[in-house]
Amino acid sequence: MKGSYIARAISRDGSARAFFEDSTAIVEHARQIHKASKTMTAALGRCLTAASVMGSMLKEEKGFVTLRLNGDGPCEGIVCVSDSGGNVRGCCGDAGVELPANEKGKLDVGGAIGKNGSIYVVRDTGKGEPYVGSAPLTNGEVAEDITGYFAQSEQTPTACALGVRIFPDGRCRAAGGMLLQLMPFADEQTSARLQNNVESLESISLMLAEGAGANEVFKAVFSGVPYEILEERPVEYRCACRREGYASALVSLGTGELEDMLSDGEPIEIICRFCGRRYEFSMPEIEELCRQAQERVKRYTQEGGQREPGSVD
């Protein structure tokens, strides 16, 4: 299977920009990690693609985007995180959820995510407080939810198409997406033409399954509108978990929690929810973390703190 990639194009007059991603390899990798059902491969795959595209829109090299869909469906929510390069990771509450086909005969992504709930987007540029935006879910099908989010939370006219096609054995056959945005100065004629093109666009997953790529998708999206492709770059499923990060998280639990772990007399194992990697901490390591937590409390007290850091009322 070829690697995933993302491409970016812009109209010659700069009034519209578009992103295309072939996320097939990313989605198949996620399916294997999470042992996802067909329905959840489609649901998680659409979210991974959307988050990857949104991450690639960041200008800050060290920034990242978190996309969260919290619906009332049985999958219990989906969270995806992308860096500014479009490299992405994701997880969900229950990757095993499988539902009958919807009324259109397709995988019931909306039923798995739920039609009632919210979509949240967190943009962390690494410079001050992150931007947090939200909007009600439109229908849980993801593409329409992304479109609704941009319209309501960021007041940006956006069209989004996402798709995941599954082999009978559950493997991802094709996955990808397209996102088109209009700039405030776009004229009515260009806007109308692009809207008509998007409405006439074939299924993204079908186009990918039939061998189409960025050139074919952009040609269809910008039909009748002069444009140019600016870049094309590889993206991948990439987890940022580190043993040191989990060690710091354990220290932040405080001395009480760590002492309880010590009294249990057993090593502890932490499993990353994004990639499934396992991190085991031995008893001597837990003792050292407990010592660090005690030192942290001591420093905090000396600096005038009244409670153990990390504690809540």
Buried (B, 14 or more C-beta within 10 A) or exposed (E): EEEBBBBBBBBEBEBBBBBBBBBBBBBBBBBBBBEBBBBBBBBBBBBBBBBBBBBBBBEEEEBBBBBBBBBEBBBBBBBBBBBBBBBBBBBBBBBEBBBEEBEEEBBBBBBBBBBEBBBBBBBBBEEEEBEEBBBEBBBBBBBBBBBBBBBBBEEBBBBBBBBBBBEEEEBBBBBBBBBBBBBEEBEEEBBEBBBEBBEEBBBBBEBBBEEBBBEBBBEBBBBEBEBEBEEBEEBBBBBEBEEEEBBEEBBEBBBEBBBEBBEEEEEBEBEBBBBBBEBEBEBEBBBBBBEBBBEBBEEBEEEEEEEBBBEEE
